[in-house]
Amino acid sequence: MSKLSYSFTDPALLNTALTHSSFVKGENRATLHNERMEFLGDAVLELCVSEYLYLNHPHMNEGMMTRTRSRAVYEHALYKAAKELDLGKYLRLSHGEENTGGRDKPSILSDALEAVIGALFLDGGISAAKPFVLSFAAESIAEAVKSVTAKDYKTLLQEYVQHNHTGELEYTVIGISGPDHKRVFTMQVSIGGVVYGFGEGSTKQEAGQNAAKATLELLDQPME
């Protein structure tokens, strides 16, 4: 697989990574399949992503790192990476699995990608596995960071208020404008009766998130 940009010392490891359990039947029953290697690769993948988040997002708390990692390595993200590598072309499947579209099944491809990570780790250690992981995961990590951060401003503000005992946190709609099909809501945040940030959005939820973000900025609080 030239797209891996890695030459295996033990090519048998890659063969195992690309062997689905359905293939190991009948005359192939003595062949190793990739389920154990997938287990290892999953752990290596999480380690690489966890380290990346830890080093590159020093203000991100444990809960946000966990949610970001989960979004970055969920099945669809792995499936997308496997498709870009054309991994399905190299899989060893049973005839039955192949006839039912196994080479394009998200579960099979994402599992195989994790197995390939495991194979790289076994062959060359973390120094071989990490560049490969980051070559496809960096983009999904960036998207996950944006997604989790954008959806967590209200949570971060709530945690700040609770931790500092600053009084009751309230969100109030102070304006609705625009035509029925394109409403714009304006929300304000008050803490302990003191007004802080304002935010606008096409929904109350979006306006609330933007108001929470503005408040966190006023309070000089980290938002990662």
C-alpha positions in Angstrom: 0.0 0.0 0.0 2.0 3.0 -1.3 -0.4 5.5 0.3 0.8 4.4 3.7 4.2 6.0 3.0 5.7 3.3 5.1 7.7 0.1 4.4 6.9 -2.8 6.7 9.8 -4.8 8.1 7.3 -7.6 8.6 4.7 -7.4 5.8 2.7 -10.2 7.4 1.5 -7.7 10.0 -0.1 -5.6 7.2 -1.6 -8.7 5.7 -3.2 -9.5 9.0 -4.5 -6.0 9.4 -6.3 -6.3 6.0 -7.8 -9.7 6.7 -11.5 -9.6 7.8 -12.7 -12.4 10.1 -15.1 -13.6 7.4 -12.1 -14.6 5.3 -10.8 -17.0 7.9 -13.0 -20.0 7.1 -12.5 -23.3 5.3 -9.2 -23.6 3.7 -8.2 -20.2 5.2 -9.1 -21.2 8.8 -5.4 -21.1 9.9 -5.0 -17.5 8.7 -4.9 -14.7 11.3 -7.6 -12.0 11.0 -7.5 -8.4 12.2 -9.8 -8.2 15.2 -7.0 -8.4 17.9 -4.9 -5.9 15.9 -7.9 -3.6 15.6 -8.2 -3.6 19.4 -4.5 -2.5 19.7 -4.9 0.0 16.9 -7.9 1.6 18.7 -5.8 2.2 21.8 -2.9 3.6 19.8 -5.3 5.9 17.9 -6.7 7.3 21.1 -3.2 7.8 22.5 -2.0 9.7 19.5 -5.1 11.9 19.4 -5.0 12.4 23.2 -1.4 13.5 23.1 -2.1 15.9 20.2 -5.0 17.5 22.1 -2.9 17.8 25.3 0.0 19.5 23.6 -1.9 21.7 21.2 -4.8 22.8 23.3 -3.4 23.5 26.8 -6.5 25.3 28.0 -8.9 22.4 27.1 -10.2 20.6 30.2 -10.5 16.9 30.5 -14.2 16.7 29.6 -13.7 18.7 26.4 -10.7 16.7 25.4 -12.7 13.5 25.9 -15.6 14.8 23.8 -13.3 16.2 21.1 -11.4 12.9 20.9 -14.7 11.0 20.6 -15.8 13.2 17.7 -12.5 13.0 16.0 -12.2 9.2 15.9 -15.8 8.1 15.6 -16.7 5.6 12.8 -17.6 8.1 10.1 -14.3 9.9 10.4 -12.3 6.7 10.2 -14.5 5.5 7.3 -13.7 8.7 5.4 -10.0 8.3 6.0 -10.1 4.6 4.9 -12.0 5.6 1.7 -9.3 8.2 0.9 -6.7 5.5 1.3 -8.7 3.2 -0.9 -8.4 0.6 1.9 -11.3 -1.5 0.7 -9.4 -2.4 -2.4 -6.8 -4.3 -0.3 -9.1 -6.2 2.1 -9.3 -9.9 2.2 -13.0 -10.9 2.6 -15.1 -13.9 2.2 -17.0 -14.2 -1.1 -20.3 -13.7 0.8 -19.1 -10.5 2.5 -17.7 -9.2 -0.7 -20.9 -9.9 -2.6 -22.9 -7.8 0.0 -20.7 -4.8 -0.4 -18.2 -5.5 2.4 -15.4 -3.4 0.7 -17.5 -0.3 1.3 -19.1 -1.0 4.7 -18.2 1.7 7.2 -17.8 -0.7 10.1 -15.4 -3.0 8.1 -13.4 -0.2 6.7 -13.1 1.7 10.0 -12.1 -1.5 11.8 -9.5 -2.2 9.2 -8.0 1.3 9.5 -7.6 0.7 13.2 -6.0 -2.6 12.5 -3.5 -0.9 10.1 -2.6 1.5 12.9 -2.0 -1.5 15.2 0.2 -3.1 12.5 2.2 0.0 12.2 2.7 0.2 15.9 3.8 -3.4 16.1 6.2 -3.0 13.2 7.7 0.4 14.0 6.4 1.6 17.3 4.7 4.8 18.1 7.1 6.7 15.8 5.6 4.8 12.8 2.0 4.9 14.0 1.7 8.6 15.0 2.6 10.2 11.7 0.1 8.0 10.0 -2.6 8.8 12.5 -2.1 12.5 12.3 -1.9 12.5 8.5 -5.6 11.7 8.4 -6.8 12.7 11.9 -5.5 16.3 12.1 -8.4 17.6 10.0 -11.1 15.7 11.9 -9.5 16.8 15.2 -9.7 20.5 14.0 -13.3 20.0 13.0 -14.1 18.3 16.3 -12.5 21.1 18.3 -14.6 23.7 16.5 -17.7 21.6 17.0 -17.2 20.8 20.7 -16.1 24.4 21.5 -19.0 26.0 19.7 -21.5 23.8 21.5 -19.9 24.2 24.9 -19.8 27.9 25.6 -22.9 27.7 27.8 -21.5 24.7 29.6 -18.2 26.5 30.2 -20.0 29.5 31.5 -22.2 27.4 33.8 -19.0 25.7 35.2 -17.4 29.1 35.8 -20.5 30.4 37.6 -20.8 27.3 39.8 -17.1 27.2 40.6 -16.9 30.9 41.6 -20.3 31.2 43.2 -21.0 34.4 41.4 -24.8 34.2 41.5 -27.6 33.0 39.3 -27.0 32.7 35.6 -29.8 33.9 33.4 -30.4 34.0 29.6 -33.0 36.5 28.4 -34.3 37.1 24.9 -34.2 40.9 24.5 -35.1 41.2 20.8 -36.5 39.3 17.8 -36.2 40.8 14.4 -36.4 39.8 10.7 -39.1 38.1 8.7 -40.8 34.9 9.8 -38.6 32.8 7.6 -35.4 34.4 8.8 -35.7 35.3 12.4 -32.8 36.9 14.4 -32.9 36.4 18.1 -30.9 38.6 20.5 -30.0 37.2 23.9 -28.3 38.7 26.9 -26.5 37.0 29.8 -26.7 38.2 33.4 -24.9 36.8 36.4 -26.1 37.7 39.8 -28.3 40.4 38.3 -25.4 42.0 36.4 -25.7 42.1 32.6 -22.6 40.8 30.7 -22.6 39.5 27.1 -25.0 39.7 24.2 -25.4 37.4 21.3 -27.5 37.0 18.1 -28.5 33.9 16.2 -31.1 32.3 14.0 -32.3 30.3 16.9 -32.5 30.9 20.7 -30.0 28.2 21.2 -27.5 29.8 18.8 -28.1 33.3 20.3 -27.5 31.8 23.8 -24.3 30.2 22.8 -23.0 33.5 21.2 -24.0 35.4 24.3 -22.2 32.9 26.5 -19.1 33.2 24.4 -19.2 37.0 24.6 -19.5 36.7 28.4 -16.6 34.3 28.7 -14.5 36.8 26.7 -15.5 39.6 29.0 -14.5 37.4 32.0 -11.2 36.5 30.3 -12.0 32.8 30.5 -10.4 30.2 28.3 -12.8 28.7 25.7 -10.9 25.5 24.9 
